[in-house]
Amino acid sequence: MRILPTTQAINKLVQIEFEVRKAEKEFIKPSSQRRYSIDHWSFRTRAPRKARHAITSAFLLLSHIQEAREAGGLELSPDWRCADLGSGLGMSTFSLALRFGFIKVIGYELDKKVISRAERTRQRHGIGNVRFEYKDFLEEDLSPYKLLYIYQPFFENFVEYMNLPMLETAPGTIIISRIASFFREQIFVEPFFRLIYASPKNQPSNPFLAEFYTYQRTAYG
Ligand SMILES: C[S@@+](CC[C@H](N)C(=O)[O-])C[C@H]1O[C@@H](n2cnc3c(N)ncnc32)[C@H](O)[C@@H]1O
């Protein structure tokens, strides 16, 4: 795939985000349109867990990564395999893949309709370094991935389900998380993980950026 310069990648992401936001309306049940509440479910997964659907704006994810890079804690390399755990309509998968055209990104998603829509978007925009897999990421071996992105895929028994898969990632794995703090603080604990970068709090123009934390799995354990 041709690697787009940053401005072209961002321009394409703006178009994709517009389309994805339009598509989202097809998948949200009327009862779930109350935003920011714990019952903001849009669809269920196969598992006994309820999925929570929401979209990571390209602007937010890429701003966090840019800040982390400037802080010196993160540099992506061409040989990195990356996974978006619960990729939904693919927005964060596309953001990573277009901005860093040299990496390969896999999006795992349990909802068939949603993943089909993401795949349609991928094909329409000819994004070659993305693959979507209709799979439960909790049943996958995540150790080959160097970078994981997780935007609160579900809530029920989150720590119980996520603890082991996170501990079983390979030492050095970078995990960008947008996870409710009461779960995050129980999963990414020292000495198993070290915090690489947290976007600053209290940014009135950009309050959601403070939800992003980047960790690294240490060699401990
Ligand atoms: C909050 S959305 C995030 C979408 C995307 N990562 C983004 O940031 O735009 C979470 C997604 O995770 C999916 N999901 C939940 N549990 C999953 C699992 N165990 N395996 C794969 N996908 C899962 C849900 O169906 C939902 O689409």
The ligand as a Gaussian input file, in Angstrom:
#p B3LYP/6-31G(d) Opt

LIG

0 1
 C      -16.344000       0.823000      22.288000
 S      -16.336000      -0.134000      20.774000
 C      -14.778000       0.423000      20.146000
 C      -14.665000       0.450000      18.635000
 C      -13.324000       0.882000      18.088000
 N      -12.195000       0.262000      18.758000
 C      -13.152000       2.390000      18.138000
 O      -12.445000       2.827000      19.047000
 O      -13.705000       3.100000      17.292000
 C      -16.030000      -1.754000      21.413000
 C      -16.255000      -2.898000      20.434000
 O      -15.722000      -4.096000      21.002000
 C      -16.500000      -5.207000      20.549000
 N      -16.229000      -6.326000      21.455000
 C      -16.643000      -6.476000      22.741000
 N      -16.148000      -7.590000      23.263000
 C      -15.415000      -8.194000      22.286000
 C      -14.649000      -9.397000      22.229000
 N      -14.511000     -10.160000      23.289000
 N      -14.029000      -9.707000      21.068000
 C      -14.140000      -8.910000      19.974000
 N      -14.852000      -7.744000      19.982000
 C      -15.472000      -7.393000      21.122000
 C      -17.908000      -4.666000      20.607000
 O      -18.776000      -5.434000      19.802000
 C      -17.711000      -3.202000      20.141000
 O      -17.923000      -3.089000      18.762000

